[in-house]
Amino acid sequence: MTQKSNQRIDGVNPAETDKRTKAILDAQAKKWGGPLINHLVYAHNPHIFKAVRGMWGGLDQSGLLDAPLVALVNRRVAFHNNCPF
């Protein structure tokens, strides 16, 4: 799936990332048809990428938000960012 975006910063090429980052981007591609654009941008800096993934992993493991609410929040944030997600 090709995502059209008017983003100011181009994302990384997943094939040129480290093994851990590539595995995450590949999993996103399998689940959603392509890596998420924001993660491609975060991947420019491994420390930021790890922190963002840690936040989402922490939210997933905490059980504070159930899956339907997470999906709703993701879509609402995407809407506000003019993302076609």
C-alpha positions in Angstrom: 0.0 0.0 0.0 1.4 3.4 -1.0 0.5 6.2 1.4 0.3 9.7 0.0 1.5 12.3 2.4 2.3 16.0 2.5 4.8 15.5 5.3 7.8 17.8 5.5 10.3 15.0 6.5 10.7 11.9 4.4 10.7 8.6 6.2 13.5 6.1 6.2 13.8 3.2 3.9 12.9 0.2 6.1 15.6 -1.9 4.4 18.3 0.4 5.6 17.3 0.3 9.3 18.7 -1.8 12.1 17.3 -5.3 12.6 14.9 -4.4 15.5 13.4 -1.4 13.7 13.0 -3.3 10.4 11.2 -6.1 12.3 8.7 -3.5 13.7 8.2 -1.8 10.4 7.7 -5.2 8.7 5.1 -6.1 11.3 3.3 -2.9 10.6 3.4 -3.6 6.8 1.9 -7.0 7.4 -0.8 -5.7 9.6 -1.7 -2.5 7.8 -0.3 -2.9 4.3 2.7 -0.6 4.9 4.8 0.8 7.7 3.1 3.7 9.5 4.5 7.0 8.2 5.1 8.5 11.6 7.2 5.5 12.5 9.3 5.9 9.3 10.0 9.4 10.5 10.8 8.4 14.1 13.2 5.8 12.7 15.6 8.6 11.7 16.6 8.6 15.4 16.8 5.2 17.1 16.4 6.8 20.5 13.2 8.5 19.6 11.9 5.4 17.8 12.6 3.2 20.9 10.9 5.8 23.2 7.8 6.0 21.0 7.6 2.2 20.7 8.1 2.0 24.5 5.2 4.3 25.1 2.8 2.3 22.8 4.1 -1.0 24.3 3.5 0.4 27.8 0.0 1.4 27.0 -0.7 -2.0 25.4 0.6 -3.8 28.5 -1.0 -1.6 31.1 -4.5 -2.6 30.1 -5.6 1.0 30.8 -7.0 1.4 27.3 -9.0 -1.4 25.6 -8.3 -2.1 21.9 -11.4 -0.4 20.5 -10.6 2.8 22.3 -7.0 2.7 21.1 -8.2 2.3 17.6 -10.6 5.3 18.0 -7.9 7.5 19.5 -5.5 6.6 16.7 -8.1 7.5 14.0 -9.0 10.7 15.7 -5.3 11.8 16.0 -4.8 10.8 12.4 -7.8 12.9 11.4 -6.4 16.0 13.2 -3.0 15.4 11.5 -4.6 15.1 8.0 -3.4 11.5 7.9 -5.3 9.1 5.6 -5.1 6.4 8.3 
